[in-house]
Amino acid sequence: MSELVRFLREKAWILGDTRWYARVDSVRGELVEVERLGYAQLDARARAVGAWLADRTPPGARVMLMYPAGLEFLAVFLGCLYSGRVAVPAPLPDTDRRALARAAGIIRDAEVGLVLSDAAHQPALAAWLAGLDPAPPAGCLATDGAGLPDPGTWSPAALELSATAYVQYTSGSTSEPRGVVITHGNLLHNLLSIRELLTPAPVLDELRLDPSPTGAGWLPHYHDMGLVGMLLSPLASYGNLVFCSPVSFVAHPDLWLRMISGYRAFYTFAPNFGYDWLLRSLKNTRLTDLDPDLDLDCLRFALNGAEPVRAEVLNAVARRLAPVGFGPDIWAPCYGLAEATLMVTGTPCGAGPTVGRFDRGALEAGQAVPAPDGVDLVGCGRPVGADVRIVDPDTAYPLKEGHIGEIWVSGDSVADGYLGDPQATTGQFAAMTADGEGPFLRTGDLGFFQDGELFVTGRAKDLIIANGRNIHPQDIERVGESADPATGPCAAFTLPDASGHEHIVLVQEVRPLHLDGRTPAALADLIRRRLAQELRLAVQVVVVGPMSVPRTTSGKIQRSRTRDELRASRLGALHCDLPPGLVTGSRAGG
C-alpha cells in the first residue's frame, strides 16, 4: 500500500473506535446526532469499498463521487485511495442548481468510468446519465445498498507517492473549473503541514491528558477545504470530528455554535463568509436564548481562509461571541488553494491574527506602507511546508518585503498540474524566476510579505486599474455590502463602452424587505456616494434581486460570469446606471 494509505490506516490500528466521526443536524431546534463511525469502523467500510471497486474497475480508473454530506462519502473516498482508484468529488444537484451541467463537463473532461452515489440519489442520477447526448460510458451505482464484500477480502494496492490520489475540480471563481491532479504524496505532505499548524509542540503538551482534539465544521465535502481541511485532517491529527451539512448550517447557523459547545470542540474552520453569515443570523438574538448552556471557552483555533479575510468580520464575531467564551486570539487566518492541495500559509494555534494598517494610496501603487489611519489588512500567517515568493508578474523578478506582486509557491504539496491540459500546466506550474529559481506554481493571487507574514490583497485577473490606481474589486464590494441593511452580496468589475472607455461597475444584490419604501435607484445613489467618499471612485451601480449574482459551488462570487450575464441582459436589473446601449434589457432609473 502507499505510504499515504499506511499513514491513514495506522490511526485505526492504534486507536480503534476510541476516535470517531459524527454528523449532526438540527431537529425541531435541537442538535441531534444522525450518524457516527469510529476509526476502525470507517477503515473497515473503506476496505470493503476498496475490494468492491477492485472487482469492477481497472486500477487508476476515475470514479466520480456524488454524495450528500455524510460518512458514506468519506468511506468511499478512502476506499478509492485504498484501491488505487482516482476519486473525483462533485456536488449533487440538490445542493447546487448548476451541479448537473458541471458534472457532465467533468465526466467528459476526466473520462469518468463510474459514478457512485447513495441509494436515495442513484435512480435520478442514472436516468440523467442515460439522457445525456452523447451518453457517457459511465454508469451510476449506489454503495450503501450494494452488498459490499467482507473487508478482509481487500488487498492493498502497490502505489507510489507519485500516484494520483484524486482530482479536485476548482470552484471556477475566475475561470472555468479545472481538474487539479493531487498525488498521494501531495495529500500526505499537506495533512502533515496542517497537523503541525493545528497542534504545535506547546499545544500537544496541553493535550496530553486529553489527546483527542475535536473539530467542528460544516464545509462542502467536494471542495478542497472541506475534503482536506475538515474531513481528512482529523485522521492525521488523531482527532474527532463533528460536522453538519452546508445546507443545515445555512438554514440553522446557530447549529455551528451548538456543535462547538456540545462536543467541546478544540478547533473549527470556515471561509470568511461563513463567519459573516453566522454574525448576521445572530443580529437580533440573545445568545442565552439559543442555549443557556452555550459555552465556547473550549475553542482554541478558528481557521479562516479560502477567500479574503476581513478584519471587521473578525472583530465583530469576537465581540458578539465574547460573552460565551470566544477570545480574539482564537482566530487563525490562513491562505491556500486547490493547486497546492490546500494549505500554503497559516497562523499557528494560539498565536492569534496579525492585523496591519497600510496606506491606501501606497497599496494602489503596489507598495505596503504602514499607516496608523490606513486600511486594515489581515495577515494569513507564515509558510507551512512551502517556499513562498512574491514575484513581479511581468518581469518574474522576486520582490522584497513590502512590495505587492504575484504569490508563487513551491513544495511537496503543489499538485502535478491540470488534468488533460499540458499547456495550462506548463504556464501555471512550471514558472521560473528571472534569476533561474523554480519551478513555482503561479497562484494568480496578489500579495506581499511584512515581517515574514503573508498578506493577500486580491486576484490578479480581477484587478481594476483606474487612473493609474490598482483597485481590488473586494474593496468596492466591501463598501457596497456594508452601505445599508438592504445591500447584500455584490460583484465589481470593469465594462468597456463602444469607445473603449472602461466603466467601473458594481452589480449589487438588494434585500427587498429592508428597502423600507425606498426605490432601487435611491439605494444605488447611496452606494455611489459612499464609494466616491471612501474610495474616490466613480462607479456605475446595477441593482439586482436576491441571489442574482452568480456564485461558485463553494459560494464565491463569480465576477467574470456576472459581467457576461450583465452584458447578455440576464440579470434582471431593477436599476442600472450604465449608459444606454452598453447593456440592453435593463431598467435605467428606478
GITA-V217281 format. One record per residue. N is the residue number from 0. PSI is psi in whole degrees, -180 to 180 (999 if undefined). Layout:
BEGIN
{{N | PSI} {N | PSI}}
END
This chain:
BEGIN
{{0 | 159} {1 | 160} {2 | -34} {3 | -48} {4 | -41} {5 | -43} {6 | -43} {7 | -41} {8 | -29} {9 | -23} {10 | -38} {11 | -38} {12 | -43} {13 | -42} {14 | -14} {15 | -132} {16 | 19} {17 | -17} {18 | 152} {19 | 165} {20 | 137} {21 | 136} {22 | 137} {23 | 169} {24 | 169} {25 | 118} {26 | 111} {27 | 43} {28 | 0} {29 | 144} {30 | 124} {31 | 130} {32 | 122} {33 | -39} {34 | 156} {35 | 140} {36 | 133} {37 | 167} {38 | -45} {39 | -40} {40 | -41} {41 | -42} {42 | -41} {43 | -43} {44 | -42} {45 | -39} {46 | -39} {47 | -44} {48 | -41} {49 | -43} {50 | -41} {51 | -44} {52 | -38} {53 | -29} {54 | -17} {55 | -17} {56 | 152} {57 | 157} {58 | 138} {59 | 0} {60 | 143} {61 | 127} {62 | 118} {63 | 132} {64 | 112} {65 | 88} {66 | 153} {67 | 167} {68 | 130} {69 | 178} {70 | -19} {71 | -40} {72 | -48} {73 | -44} {74 | -42} {75 | -39} {76 | -48} {77 | -37} {78 | -37} {79 | -45} {80 | -45} {81 | -33} {82 | -1} {83 | 20} {84 | 156} {85 | 110} {86 | 143} {87 | 91} {88 | 143} {89 | 152} {90 | 156} {91 | 156} {92 | -20} {93 | -5} {94 | -12} {95 | 120} {96 | -17} {97 | 7} {98 | -40} {99 | -41} {100 | -40} {101 | -44} {102 | -39} {103 | -41} {104 | -40} {105 | -41} {106 | -43} {107 | -46} {108 | -43} {109 | -2} {110 | 53} {111 | 132} {112 | -15} {113 | 138} {114 | 129} {115 | 144} {116 | -168} {117 | 170} {118 | -29} {119 | -30} {120 | -13} {121 | -45} {122 | -45} {123 | -40} {124 | -39} {125 | -41} {126 | -39} {127 | -45} {128 | -42} {129 | -26} {130 | -5} {131 | 147} {132 | 112} {133 | 153} {134 | 130} {135 | 160} {136 | -15} {137 | 135} {138 | 176} {139 | 127} {140 | 152} {141 | 135} {142 | -23} {143 | -7} {144 | 26} {145 | -6} {146 | 60} {147 | 151} {148 | 170} {149 | 137} {150 | -27} {151 | -14} {152 | -7} {153 | 136} {154 | 129} {155 | 138} {156 | 139} {157 | 102} {158 | 139} {159 | 163} {160 | -18} {161 | -8} {162 | 148} {163 | 130} {164 | -49} {165 | 168} {166 | 118} {167 | 113} {168 | 132} {169 | 162} {170 | -22} {171 | 38} {172 | -28} {173 | -4} {174 | 180} {175 | 146} {176 | 139} {177 | 148} {178 | 112} {179 | 125} {180 | 109} {181 | 125} {182 | 168} {183 | -40} {184 | -41} {185 | -49} {186 | -44} {187 | -46} {188 | -42} {189 | -38} {190 | -40} {191 | -35} {192 | -41} {193 | -42} {194 | -41} {195 | -38} {196 | -42} {197 | -40} {198 | 69} {199 | 169} {200 | -46} {201 | -35} {202 | -40} {203 | -37} {204 | -40} {205 | -32} {206 | 7} {207 | -35} {208 | -19} {209 | 72} {210 | 41} {211 | 70} {212 | 137} {213 | 133} {214 | 155} {215 | 132} {216 | -180} {217 | 13} {218 | 154} {219 | 131} {220 | -13} {221 | 5} {222 | 159} {223 | -42} {224 | -37} {225 | -41} {226 | -56} {227 | -49} {228 | -40} {229 | -54} {230 | -40} {231 | -29} {232 | -30} {233 | -38} {234 | -42} {235 | -27} {236 | 11} {237 | 33} {238 | 177} {239 | 165} {240 | 131} {241 | 132} {242 | 161} {243 | 173} {244 | 155} {245 | -35} {246 | -42} {247 | -39} {248 | -45} {249 | -40} {250 | -33} {251 | 74} {252 | -31} {253 | -15} {254 | -34} {255 | -47} {256 | -38} {257 | -38} {258 | -49} {259 | -47} {260 | -49} {261 | -34} {262 | 8} {263 | 54} {264 | 138} {265 | -33} {266 | 160} {267 | 174} {268 | 144} {269 | 158} {270 | 167} {271 | -39} {272 | -27} {273 | -44} {274 | -38} {275 | -41} {276 | -42} {277 | -45} {278 | -45} {279 | -38} {280 | -23} {281 | 7} {282 | -46} {283 | 30} {284 | 134} {285 | 132} {286 | -34} {287 | -22} {288 | -28} {289 | -47} {290 | 116} {291 | -19} {292 | 11} {293 | 126} {294 | 116} {295 | 14} {296 | -7} {297 | -23} {298 | 126} {299 | -11} {300 | 111} {301 | 96} {302 | 137} {303 | 116} {304 | -165} {305 | -13} {306 | 169} {307 | 132} {308 | 125} {309 | 127} {310 | -38} {311 | -31} {312 | -43} {313 | -48} {314 | -43} {315 | -42} {316 | -44} {317 | -41} {318 | -44} {319 | -36} {320 | 0} {321 | -40} {322 | -18} {323 | 19} {324 | 7} {325 | 120} {326 | 150} {327 | -23} {328 | -1} {329 | -29} {330 | 138} {331 | 79} {332 | 149} {333 | 172} {334 | 139} {335 | 178} {336 | 160} {337 | -34} {338 | -15} {339 | 31} {340 | -58} {341 | -81} {342 | 137} {343 | -50} {344 | 157} {345 | 166} {346 | 122} {347 | 152} {348 | 127} {349 | -12} {350 | -31} {351 | 164} {352 | 156} {353 | 118} {354 | 117} {355 | 154} {356 | 130} {357 | 146} {358 | 125} {359 | -44} {360 | -39} {361 | -40} {362 | -42} {363 | -22} {364 | 2} {365 | 15} {366 | 150} {367 | 105} {368 | 114} {369 | 138} {370 | 131} {371 | -28} {372 | 26} {373 | -161} {374 | 134} {375 | 127} {376 | 141} {377 | 127} {378 | 148} {379 | 25} {380 | -167} {381 | 160} {382 | 140} {383 | 101} {384 | 27} {385 | 153} {386 | 116} {387 | 129} {388 | 153} {389 | 123} {390 | 141} {391 | 118} {392 | -19} {393 | -38} {394 | -15} {395 | 15} {396 | 133} {397 | 145} {398 | 153} {399 | 170} {400 | 143} {401 | -1} {402 | 135} {403 | 131} {404 | -169} {405 | 143} {406 | 121} {407 | 143} {408 | 139} {409 | 159} {410 | 174} {411 | -12} {412 | -13} {413 | 130} {414 | 169} {415 | -28} {416 | -164} {417 | 135} {418 | 124} {419 | 20} {420 | 75} {421 | -33} {422 | -47} {423 | -35} {424 | -46} {425 | -43} {426 | -31} {427 | -31} {428 | -2} {429 | 34} {430 | 142} {431 | 140} {432 | 165} {433 | -24} {434 | 15} {435 | 10} {436 | 147} {437 | -170} {438 | 154} {439 | 153} {440 | 124} {441 | 113} {442 | -23} {443 | -2} {444 | 149} {445 | 147} {446 | -172} {447 | 161} {448 | 140} {449 | 116} {450 | 39} {451 | -2} {452 | 141} {453 | 130} {454 | 125} {455 | 128} {456 | -19} {457 | -170} {458 | 135} {459 | -40} {460 | -26} {461 | -6} {462 | 134} {463 | 123} {464 | 117} {465 | 114} {466 | 43} {467 | -1} {468 | 138} {469 | 108} {470 | 126} {471 | 131} {472 | -30} {473 | -22} {474 | -41} {475 | -44} {476 | -34} {477 | -40} {478 | -43} {479 | -46} {480 | -31} {481 | 4} {482 | -30} {483 | 153} {484 | -22} {485 | -4} {486 | 137} {487 | -150} {488 | 157} {489 | 170} {490 | 131} {491 | 141} {492 | -179} {493 | 154} {494 | 121} {495 | 147} {496 | -173} {497 | -28} {498 | -5} {499 | -3} {500 | 131} {501 | 122} {502 | 133} {503 | 125} {504 | 139} {505 | 114} {506 | 113} {507 | 120} {508 | 146} {509 | 146} {510 | 98} {511 | -35} {512 | -16} {513 | 6} {514 | -27} {515 | 46} {516 | -6} {517 | 157} {518 | 158} {519 | -33} {520 | -40} {521 | -38} {522 | -42} {523 | -40} {524 | -41} {525 | -43} {526 | -43} {527 | -44} {528 | -38} {529 | -42} {530 | -39} {531 | -39} {532 | -45} {533 | -36} {534 | -4} {535 | 46} {536 | 143} {537 | 113} {538 | 135} {539 | 127} {540 | 132} {541 | 119} {542 | 130} {543 | 169} {544 | 175} {545 | 143} {546 | 26} {547 | -28} {548 | 123} {549 | 143} {550 | 159} {551 | 177} {552 | -16} {553 | 6} {554 | 3} {555 | 143} {556 | 135} {557 | 96} {558 | -45} {559 | -38} {560 | -36} {561 | -41} {562 | -46} {563 | -41} {564 | -37} {565 | -45} {566 | -36} {567 | 5} {568 | 41} {569 | 9} {570 | -12} {571 | 53} {572 | 133} {573 | -24} {574 | 142} {575 | 122} {576 | -15} {577 | 148} {578 | 148} {579 | 139} {580 | -25} {581 | -42} {582 | 126} {583 | 157} {584 | 5} {585 | 163} {586 | 107} {587 | 143} {588 | -172} {589 | 999}}
END
